[in-house]
């Protein structure tokens, strides 16, 4: 079939069509692989994530670098999506609530340390975060 020349440039090549056809399968496989990790591995992963992020956060606070927190939020969202607790609670992670809370509060606590007068900065947040990080690390050490 001969295509009218002006529309031919909008038709994807056959290799592009094959790639687009395979993309949903690749995404499904990657999601299935992420879900294969047992929930008992979560505390170790969460503690590792926080151990990497907290020194970076401290450096950003010392440098008064607000831009750091944009990337920190993106990394936190990626981490929470990988474990399935970004939008709704993952019931498999219920025993590790201190870890999920610590991960989710990490960016807010950092921003509150940078700008303590913000409305989102409730007085009990930082001590609760510190306690959750400590308990999460203890859970991770048991695994």
C-alpha positions as CSV (number, residue, x, y, z in Angstrom):
1,X,0.0,0.0,0.0
2,X,1.4,3.3,-1.0
3,X,1.1,6.1,1.6
4,X,0.5,9.6,0.7
5,X,3.9,11.2,1.3
6,X,2.8,13.9,3.8
7,X,1.5,11.2,6.2
8,X,4.4,8.8,5.8
9,X,6.5,10.7,8.3
10,X,3.9,10.1,11.0
11,X,3.9,6.3,10.5
12,X,6.3,4.6,13.0
13,X,8.9,2.2,11.6
14,X,8.4,-1.5,12.1
15,X,11.2,-1.7,14.6
16,X,9.6,1.1,16.6
17,X,6.3,-0.8,16.5
18,X,8.0,-4.0,17.7
19,X,9.6,-2.0,20.6
20,X,6.3,-0.4,21.5
21,X,4.6,-3.8,21.4
22,X,7.2,-5.3,23.8
23,X,7.3,-2.4,26.2
24,X,4.2,-3.4,28.2
25,X,5.7,-6.9,28.7
26,X,9.0,-5.5,29.9
27,X,7.2,-3.2,32.4
28,X,5.0,-6.0,33.7
29,X,8.1,-8.2,34.2
30,X,9.9,-5.4,36.0
31,X,6.9,-4.9,38.3
32,X,6.7,-8.6,39.0
33,X,10.4,-8.8,39.8
34,X,10.0,-5.9,42.3
35,X,7.1,-7.6,44.0
36,X,9.1,-10.9,44.4
37,X,11.2,-9.4,47.2
38,X,9.9,-10.7,50.5
39,X,8.4,-8.1,52.9
40,X,10.9,-9.2,55.5
41,X,13.6,-7.6,53.4
42,X,12.0,-4.2,53.7
43,X,13.6,-3.0,57.0
44,X,17.1,-3.7,55.7
45,X,16.3,-1.9,52.4
46,X,14.6,1.1,54.3
47,X,17.5,1.4,56.7
48,X,20.0,1.3,53.9
49,X,18.0,4.0,52.0
50,X,18.0,6.2,55.1
51,X,21.7,5.6,55.8
52,X,22.5,6.8,52.3
53,X,20.1,9.8,52.4
54,X,20.6,11.2,55.9
55,X,24.2,12.3,55.4
56,X,23.2,13.9,52.1
57,X,20.4,15.7,53.9
58,X,22.7,16.9,56.6
59,X,25.1,18.3,54.0
60,X,22.2,20.1,52.2
61,X,21.0,21.6,55.5
62,X,24.5,22.8,56.3
63,X,24.8,24.3,52.8
64,X,21.3,25.8,53.0
65,X,20.6,23.9,49.7
66,X,16.8,23.8,49.2
67,X,17.2,22.3,45.7
68,X,18.5,19.1,47.3
69,X,15.0,18.3,48.6
70,X,13.5,18.2,45.1
71,X,15.7,15.2,44.2
72,X,15.2,13.7,47.7
73,X,11.5,13.8,47.2
74,X,11.8,12.1,43.8
75,X,14.1,9.4,45.3
76,X,11.7,8.8,48.2
77,X,8.7,8.5,45.8
78,X,10.7,5.9,43.7
79,X,11.6,4.0,46.9
80,X,8.0,3.9,48.1
81,X,6.7,2.9,44.7
82,X,9.1,0.0,44.6
83,X,7.7,-1.3,47.9
84,X,4.1,-0.4,47.2
85,X,3.3,2.1,49.8
86,X,3.3,5.4,48.0
87,X,-0.4,5.7,47.3
88,X,-1.9,3.3,49.8
89,X,-0.6,1.1,52.6
90,X,1.0,-2.2,51.6
91,X,-0.5,-4.6,54.2
92,X,2.6,-6.8,53.9
93,X,4.7,-4.0,55.4
94,X,2.4,-3.4,58.4
95,X,4.8,-5.0,60.8
96,X,7.4,-2.4,59.7
97,X,5.4,0.8,60.3
98,X,8.4,2.5,61.9
99,X,10.4,2.1,58.6
100,X,7.6,3.3,56.3
101,X,7.0,6.3,58.6
102,X,10.7,7.1,58.7
103,X,11.0,7.0,54.9
104,X,7.9,9.1,54.3
105,X,8.9,11.7,57.0
106,X,12.5,12.0,55.9
107,X,12.0,14.9,53.4
108,X,9.6,16.8,55.6
109,X,11.9,16.6,58.6
110,X,14.9,17.8,56.5
111,X,12.9,20.7,55.2
112,X,11.7,21.6,58.7
113,X,15.3,21.6,59.9
114,X,16.1,24.0,57.0
115,X,13.1,26.2,57.6
116,X,11.8,25.5,61.1
117,X,9.0,28.1,61.1
118,X,7.1,26.4,58.3
119,X,3.5,25.4,59.1
120,X,4.1,21.7,58.3
121,X,6.8,21.6,61.1
122,X,4.9,20.2,64.1
123,X,7.1,20.0,67.2
124,X,6.8,16.3,67.7
125,X,7.8,15.4,64.1
126,X,11.6,15.4,64.4
127,X,11.8,13.3,67.7
128,X,9.2,10.8,66.3
129,X,11.3,10.6,63.1
130,X,14.5,10.0,65.0
131,X,12.8,7.2,67.1
132,X,11.4,5.6,63.9
133,X,14.8,5.6,62.2
134,X,16.3,4.0,65.3
135,X,13.7,1.3,65.5
136,X,13.9,0.7,61.7
137,X,17.6,0.2,62.0
138,X,17.1,-2.2,64.9
139,X,14.6,-4.2,62.8
140,X,17.1,-4.3,60.0
141,X,19.8,-5.5,62.3
142,X,17.7,-8.5,63.3
143,X,17.3,-9.6,59.6
